[in-house]
Amino acid sequence: MTNAGKMAEVRVRVGTCPAVFDRAPDRNEVWAWVVDLACPPVPTDELFQRLTAEEQTRALRYKIAKAREQFSIGRGLLRGLLSACLNVAPGAVPLGYLPSGKPVLAEETGLHFNVTHTDGIAVIAVSWQRVGVDVERVRTVENEDGLVRRYFSPAEGAAYRALPERHRQAGFFRGWTTKEAVIKAAGATVACLADFDVELDPERPPCVNAVRDPQLTGPGWVLAEWTAQNDAAIAIAVEGVEALRVENLPHG
């Protein structure tokens, strides 16, 4: 730890293979596992068997097969990753939920995790600090300016409109993913989206510029971003560190 009580640079190690993550991360590591939901690294039936009886029932309630499979894949892979970190069976990983709906480890282990998914891709992050992650497909969004006015802060709205036209789409998805990552790390809800400001200019490093909600105050949030599958924008927020460095690990 530094004199300010923050951990120095932490490596965000991005991998796509289960074999990469067969232990708990080191204290200066965050693991981010990017999953192609159309081609999961473990058969879907096997992942379904990792779920608890309650989770299996929840999965079967999904009437749309794609949604059912995405839940089973995401939760099964999460249980497998956490089981390697905690050295327990996947079904024995003690998962619980915050009032916001965020899944957490129900027993005090010191580990934190977060899960996100969008069409065809999921990301699972594990850290010794509070962590949040978000992924979005970069695409044309109808009424982008209206969404900025509704969900972003006034300062962010002004910054968005000041961007050159060629940067506005990137600025929108930078803002959306980084803001979602922060509130997910904090266990907050979308009601807080306008209560803090992030850097929207894609030519500048991602960062949190201001915080006005008590739920989001504390040691501070550090942001990083990368892309996957060419059009997926991924952002991660980690609490109480000085810097993040993204490392893409080789495919196993």
Secondary structure, DSSP 8 states (H G I E B T S, - for coil): --TTS-B--EEEEEE--GGG-SS---TTEEEEEEEETTS-SS-HHHHHHHS-HHHHHHHHH-SSHHHHHHHHHHHHHHHHHHHHHHTS-GGG--EEE-TTS-EEESS--S-EEEEEEETTEEEEEEESS-EEEEEEE----TTHHHHHHHHS-HHHHHHHHHS-HHHHHHHHHHHHHHHHHHHHHHT--GGGGGGEEE---TTS---EEEE--GGG-SS-EEEEEEEETTTEEEEEEEESBS-EEEEE----
